[in-house]
Amino acid sequence: MHSEQGKLEASIEVLERCIDLAPDFVNAYAALGFSYARDEQTEKAVRVLEKARSKEPENLFVLKNLGSIYGSAGRVDEAIDCFELAQEQQPNSPDILYGLAYAYEQQGQITEADELYQRIIEIGRPREFVDLAKEGRTRIGVDALKEEGLRPDAVFYCLAALEKYSEMSQSEVREIAFEIGLLGQRGLDIHNPEKKYQLESMEGEFTGLQLLCYMYVGFQIIDPSVDVGADLSDEYQAALTMFEGEVSES
């Protein structure tokens, strides 16, 4: 109760006393570790949770909390170990699936991460984890896009965006870029040209890659300092050179 109310010091004090009185009550260790983590006392959190795990190696509460803290501390292998054990107990728990998927992504096990993100989306709840999973899939897609090198299709989508935006006001460009940004938070499939999206601020049907390019160019125009979660700088520069050449010839 104290922890939920944000009264971390009181929560920690109560839980420490609880452990003194009942040293074998493992869930008290798990709750104390969680409170330490929320209070940014990471080393204490890890120490308490590792002690709890030594007492009950398969305690689900302990595994989930310890996995999250390991992941935040960059101890990805250990995070994966905890989340894999937790998933054996609850194969379709969205929070466990997300923790494991994100750890896999950090470790570079992209296929495994993407499969788990897809499973969360298929489960469809809670909304928080579905949105996080969609963001994860978009992030993976963007990384894969850059590994392929300069994408000619992305160059021409950026060029089309520059041409369209040149006829618009800043406020119109901002409206499109922000709408795509909100849509992107729910996930854009940038590798499936068959999947189409529609916008309220711009007529037509667009692929995920098209919208990503329109968003990137839009923010380059209205505020280049904004991190849109995708690096299309090479494609944008190539398109900008072509666009400036078109303008100079006209």
Secondary structure per residue as TSV (DSSP state, phi and psi in degrees):
chain	resnum	aa	ss	phi	psi
A	1	M	-	360.0	-47.6
A	2	H	T	-58.5	-44.5
A	3	S	T	-62.6	-42.3
A	4	E	T	-63.1	-30.8
A	5	Q	T	-84.8	2.9
A	6	G	T	80.9	4.9
A	7	K	-	-86.9	72.3
A	8	L	H	-65.7	-40.2
A	9	E	H	-61.6	-42.1
A	10	A	H	-66.7	-40.0
A	11	S	H	-62.0	-46.1
A	12	I	H	-62.7	-42.5
A	13	E	H	-61.7	-45.3
A	14	V	H	-63.6	-44.7
A	15	L	H	-69.0	-37.3
A	16	E	H	-62.2	-40.8
A	17	R	H	-66.3	-38.5
A	18	C	H	-60.8	-41.4
A	19	I	H	-68.1	-37.9
A	20	D	H	-59.9	-39.9
A	21	L	H	-81.3	-31.4
A	22	A	-	-135.3	75.7
A	23	P	T	-64.3	-11.1
A	24	D	T	-103.0	5.0
A	25	F	-	-83.6	93.0
A	26	V	H	-64.8	-36.5
A	27	N	H	-64.4	-24.4
A	28	A	H	-68.8	-38.8
A	29	Y	H	-61.8	-44.2
A	30	A	H	-62.0	-43.6
A	31	A	H	-66.3	-37.7
A	32	L	H	-66.1	-42.4
A	33	G	H	-60.1	-41.6
A	34	F	H	-62.4	-42.3
A	35	S	H	-66.5	-40.8
A	36	Y	H	-59.4	-43.1
A	37	A	H	-62.7	-43.5
A	38	R	H	-64.2	-28.4
A	39	D	T	-89.0	8.8
A	40	E	T	63.0	27.5
A	41	Q	-	-99.8	71.2
A	42	T	H	-62.8	-44.5
A	43	E	H	-61.9	-42.4
A	44	K	H	-64.5	-39.9
A	45	A	H	-61.0	-46.2
A	46	V	H	-63.4	-44.9
A	47	R	H	-60.9	-45.4
A	48	V	H	-66.8	-43.4
A	49	L	H	-69.7	-35.7
A	50	E	H	-65.5	-36.2
A	51	K	H	-65.6	-40.4
A	52	A	H	-63.2	-40.1
A	53	R	H	-67.3	-34.0
A	54	S	H	-64.5	-28.0
A	55	K	H	-81.9	-41.3
A	56	E	-	-136.5	88.8
A	57	P	T	-60.4	-21.9
A	58	E	T	-109.0	14.1
A	59	N	-	-65.6	117.7
A	60	L	H	-63.8	-42.8
A	61	F	H	-59.3	-42.8
A	62	V	H	-66.3	-46.5
A	63	L	H	-60.1	-43.7
A	64	K	H	-65.4	-46.8
A	65	N	H	-65.9	-41.4
A	66	L	H	-67.6	-39.7
A	67	G	H	-60.9	-42.5
A	68	S	H	-63.8	-42.3
A	69	I	H	-70.7	-41.1
A	70	Y	H	-57.0	-44.9
A	71	G	H	-61.3	-44.4
A	72	S	H	-64.5	-30.2
A	73	A	T	-87.4	1.3
A	74	G	T	81.8	9.6
A	75	R	-	-91.8	71.2
A	76	V	H	-67.7	-41.1
A	77	D	H	-58.2	-42.6
A	78	E	H	-70.9	-33.5
A	79	A	H	-63.5	-43.9
A	80	I	H	-61.1	-43.1
A	81	D	H	-58.1	-45.8
A	82	C	H	-65.3	-46.7
A	83	F	H	-69.5	-33.3
A	84	E	H	-65.2	-41.1
A	85	L	H	-65.8	-39.0
A	86	A	H	-66.4	-38.4
A	87	Q	H	-67.2	-29.4
A	88	E	H	-60.4	-31.5
A	89	Q	H	-84.1	-37.3
A	90	Q	-	-132.0	83.5
A	91	P	T	-60.7	-26.3
A	92	N	T	-119.7	26.4
A	93	S	-	-78.5	115.8
A	94	P	H	-56.9	-38.6
A	95	D	H	-68.8	-37.1
A	96	I	H	-69.1	-44.2
A	97	L	H	-59.6	-41.2
A	98	Y	H	-67.6	-44.5
A	99	G	H	-57.9	-42.7
A	100	L	H	-70.0	-41.9
A	101	A	H	-61.1	-44.3
A	102	Y	H	-66.6	-37.9
A	103	A	H	-65.4	-42.8
A	104	Y	H	-58.0	-44.1
A	105	E	H	-61.1	-43.7
A	106	Q	H	-62.1	-34.1
A	107	Q	H	-80.8	-10.5
A	108	G	T	90.1	9.6
A	109	Q	-	-89.1	73.1
A	110	I	H	-67.9	-42.5
A	111	T	H	-60.2	-45.8
A	112	E	H	-63.6	-41.5
A	113	A	H	-62.7	-45.8
A	114	D	H	-63.5	-39.3
A	115	E	H	-61.3	-40.4
A	116	L	H	-71.7	-38.4
A	117	Y	H	-59.7	-42.9
A	118	Q	H	-62.1	-38.8
A	119	R	H	-64.1	-40.6
A	120	I	H	-61.3	-43.2
A	121	I	H	-63.0	-39.5
A	122	E	H	-66.2	-37.5
A	123	I	H	-61.8	-41.0
A	124	G	-	82.6	6.7
A	125	R	-	-159.1	158.2
A	126	P	S	-71.2	163.1
A	127	R	H	-55.2	-38.3
A	128	E	H	-55.8	-46.9
A	129	F	H	-78.1	-29.0
A	130	V	H	-63.8	-45.0
A	131	D	H	-64.0	-41.7
A	132	L	H	-63.7	-38.5
A	133	A	H	-66.0	-40.0
A	134	K	H	-65.0	-40.2
A	135	E	H	-61.9	-39.8
A	136	G	H	-62.1	-43.9
A	137	R	H	-64.5	-40.0
A	138	T	H	-63.6	-42.5
A	139	R	H	-61.0	-44.4
A	140	I	H	-63.1	-41.5
A	141	G	H	-63.1	-40.6
A	142	V	H	-64.5	-43.5
A	143	D	H	-61.7	-41.5
A	144	A	H	-65.3	-37.0
A	145	L	H	-60.3	-43.7
A	146	K	H	-69.5	-31.2
A	147	E	H	-66.2	-22.2
A	148	E	T	-79.5	-4.6
A	149	G	-	85.4	-166.0
A	150	L	S	-62.1	123.8
A	151	R	-	-97.9	113.9
A	152	P	H	-58.0	-39.0
A	153	D	H	-64.1	-38.2
A	154	A	H	-67.5	-35.8
A	155	V	H	-59.5	-47.1
A	156	F	H	-73.1	-29.0
A	157	Y	H	-66.8	-40.3
A	158	C	H	-64.3	-39.9
A	159	L	H	-62.9	-43.4
A	160	A	H	-62.0	-38.3
A	161	A	H	-64.9	-43.8
A	162	L	H	-60.5	-42.2
A	163	E	H	-65.4	-42.6
A	164	K	H	-68.7	-44.9
A	165	Y	H	-67.4	-25.4
A	166	S	T	-64.2	-18.2
A	167	E	T	-100.8	6.1
A	168	M	S	-116.8	162.0
A	169	S	-	-81.7	165.4
A	170	Q	H	-59.5	-39.7
A	171	S	H	-66.1	-35.2
A	172	E	H	-68.8	-41.3
A	173	V	H	-62.7	-43.5
A	174	R	H	-61.0	-41.7
A	175	E	H	-61.5	-43.7
A	176	I	H	-66.6	-47.7
A	177	A	H	-61.1	-42.0
A	178	F	H	-70.1	-37.1
A	179	E	H	-64.2	-42.2
A	180	I	H	-64.7	-38.9
A	181	G	H	-59.5	-43.0
A	182	L	H	-65.5	-40.0
A	183	L	H	-64.8	-38.5
A	184	G	H	-65.1	-26.1
A	185	Q	H	-65.5	-23.2
A	186	R	T	-94.1	-1.5
A	187	G	-	104.8	123.9
A	188	L	-	-114.0	126.2
A	189	D	-	-86.1	98.9
A	190	I	T	-91.2	1.1
A	191	H	T	-111.3	2.7
A	192	N	-	-116.6	98.5
A	193	P	T	-69.2	-12.7
A	194	E	T	-79.5	-25.0
A	195	K	-	-82.6	127.3
A	196	K	-	-118.2	150.9
A	197	Y	E	-126.3	154.5
A	198	Q	E	-124.0	151.9
A	199	L	-	-121.8	153.8
A	200	E	S	-80.4	-27.4
A	201	S	S	-90.7	-6.3
A	202	M	S	-151.1	130.9
A	203	E	-	-73.6	152.7
A	204	G	S	113.6	177.5
A	205	E	E	-116.4	141.1
A	206	F	E	-136.1	147.5
A	207	T	-	-79.5	166.8
A	208	G	H	-61.1	-39.1
A	209	L	H	-66.5	-40.6
A	210	Q	H	-57.1	-48.1
A	211	L	H	-65.1	-38.1
A	212	L	H	-59.7	-42.5
A	213	C	H	-67.3	-42.4
A	214	Y	H	-62.1	-40.0
A	215	M	H	-65.7	-45.9
A	216	Y	H	-60.3	-47.8
A	217	V	H	-64.4	-39.8
A	218	G	H	-58.5	-45.1
A	219	F	H	-73.7	-26.4
A	220	Q	H	-63.2	-30.9
A	221	I	H	-81.4	-45.5
A	222	I	H	-90.6	-31.5
A	223	D	-	-166.4	88.3
A	224	P	T	-62.8	-14.7
A	225	S	T	-77.1	-13.6
A	226	V	-	-72.6	130.1
A	227	D	-	-88.2	110.1
A	228	V	-	-89.8	2.5
A	229	G	S	84.1	9.8
A	230	A	-	-146.3	134.0
A	231	D	-	-102.8	98.1
A	232	L	-	-112.6	31.0
A	233	S	H	-61.9	-39.1
A	234	D	H	-66.8	-45.9
A	235	E	H	-63.7	-39.8
A	236	Y	H	-64.5	-44.1
A	237	Q	H	-63.8	-39.6
A	238	A	H	-63.3	-43.2
A	239	A	H	-66.4	-39.9
A	240	L	H	-63.4	-39.8
A	241	T	H	-61.2	-43.9
A	242	M	H	-65.0	-41.5
A	243	F	H	-65.1	-44.2
A	244	E	H	-64.4	-32.4
A	245	G	H	-66.7	-39.6
A	246	E	H	-63.5	-42.6
A	247	V	H	-65.2	-42.6
A	248	S	H	-67.8	-27.0
A	249	E	H	-81.4	-21.0
A	250	S	-	-83.1	360.0
